[in-house]
Amino acid sequence: MKIEVGSLEQLPIWDSPDCVFIVSSNVHVNRTNVFQIPSDYIESQNYIAASDLVISKAGWRMIGEAVNANVPLLFLNRTSMKEDQNTINYLTKHHLCHTIDWDQFKSFQLDQSFMKGITREWNKNSSVNNYEADKIAADILQLFNIHSS
C-alpha cells in the first residue's frame, strides 16, 4: 500500500477480540484469525460482500465493491497520495467512509463499540448508498460540463 509498515504482523489490530481477517494474497500475517485470499481467486467481491468492514486504501475497485455490497469502509488516510485525498474527500462528504491515519492505525484495535458505531452510521446512510454509482457518474459528468439525460 506504499506505506512504511515494517512488519504488519506486529500490528495490534490482529489481536482484536472476536475478529477474523481476510487479507490480500500479498499480505503476509501468520495468525490463526487471518486468512489470505488465494492469489488465483478472481472474485474478490465475494469476500467483500461477506465482510462486516473493509479496511483499505482508497482504491476505486474496493470502493465500488464495498458500496455495492453495502459494507462500511475504513480507509488508511495516505495524505501524500493526492488521488486518495480527492476520493476520500468525496466519500466523506457523502458519508460513505471513515478514515484513520497510519500513526493511529499502528495502535488500532477493533472492538464492539467501534463496530456498532460504524455499522449504525452506515445503516443510517444506507438509503443514500443505494444509488451512489449514479451520483458519482453525474458528478464526473458535471466536472466535464456534460449533462446526463
URDA-V511081 format. One record per backbone hydrogen bond with DSSP energy under -0.5 kcal/mol. CO is the residue of the C=O (numbers start at 0). NH is the residue of the N-H. E is the energy in kcal/mol with one decimal. If there is no record, write none. Layout:
BEGIN
co->(CO:CO)
nh->(NH:NH)
e->(E:E)
END
This chain:
BEGIN
co->(2:5:6:7:10:11:12:15:20:20:22:23:25:26:28:30:32:34:37:39:41:42:42:43:43:44:45:47:51:52:53:53:55:56:58:59:60:61:62:63:64:65:65:66:71:72:73:74:74:75:76:76:77:79:80:81:82:83:84:85:86:87:88:89:90:91:97:99:100:101:103:104:105:110:111:112:113:114:115:116:117:118:119:120:122:124:124:125:127:128:130:131:132:133:134:135:136:137:138:139:140:141)
nh->(4:7:9:10:13:14:15:18:22:34:36:26:27:28:30:33:20:22:40:41:43:45:46:46:47:48:49:50:71:54:55:73:75:58:62:63:64:65:66:67:68:69:70:69:53:97:55:76:99:77:78:101:80:81:84:85:86:87:88:89:90:91:92:93:95:94:74:76:104:105:106:107:11:114:115:116:117:118:119:120:121:122:123:124:125:127:128:129:130:131:134:135:136:137:138:139:140:141:142:143:145:144)
e->(-1.3:-0.7:-1.3:-1.8:-1.0:-1.8:-2.0:-1.1:-0.5:-3.0:-2.8:-1.7:-0.7:-0.9:-1.1:-1.3:-3.4:-2.7:-2.0:-0.6:-0.6:-2.0:-0.5:-0.7:-1.8:-2.5:-1.2:-1.7:-0.5:-0.5:-0.5:-2.8:-2.4:-1.9:-2.3:-3.0:-2.3:-2.6:-3.0:-2.2:-1.8:-0.5:-2.7:-1.0:-2.3:-1.7:-2.0:-0.6:-2.4:-1.1:-1.1:-0.5:-2.1:-0.9:-2.2:-2.4:-2.2:-3.4:-2.6:-1.9:-2.7:-3.0:-2.2:-1.5:-3.2:-1.8:-2.9:-2.7:-2.6:-1.8:-1.6:-1.3:-0.6:-2.4:-2.8:-2.2:-2.7:-2.5:-2.6:-2.3:-2.3:-2.9:-2.1:-1.5:-1.1:-1.0:-1.6:-1.1:-0.9:-1.3:-1.7:-3.3:-2.5:-2.4:-2.5:-2.4:-2.6:-2.3:-1.8:-1.2:-3.2:-1.7)
END
